[in-house]
């Protein structure tokens, strides 16, 4: 029985690894059970025995992929009171994660509409939380908060990073500088937050311009 249990675990692991490979190449939308089964060297029925639905399979696939990466740490960003420093720390952390997982994340975000509903909602909730942690220390007026939230959402977006760094060849520090300048410029237009531009100023922050 112990050997049988070990074989079951090994089969399950092969299926999960095959799903990760297929999702990372063709993407979730085109990742058929037949393709995953073929990659794992099992039958479709075997896949369904281990994972009765797409939600269960995607959850195992996602957990396995994430186990090999260091996710963003918004709790560490939240410990930074200064809005400019929190912004740069958060974007640096996010862009590092995006670059590390660029191939898979491109497929996941591209095929988001085809993800199981729970995982699609979880992805949206996570991305919204990243934006809100970055927004929190900015004391902007209510009339401008909607605008700043939108600009921060753009800066924190995977697609923004991909456009800047993959499509246009910027380094991560260059992209962080560009997006920090955009956000802080909009924040500084509110009279109560005019001082927020200070942390971005090269003379006061000690940050390298990285060619910008």
ABEGO torsion letter per residue (X at the ends): XAAAAAAAAAAAAAAAAAAAAAAAAAEAAABBAAAAAAAAGBBAAAAAAABABAAAAAAAAAAAAAAABBBBBAAAAAABABAAAAAAAAAAAAAAAAAAAAAAAAAAAAAAAABBAAAAAAAAAAAAAAAAAAAAABBBBAAAAAAAAAAAAAAABAAAAAAAAAAAGBBAAAAAAAAAAAAAAAAAABAAAAAAAAAABAAAAGBBAGGX
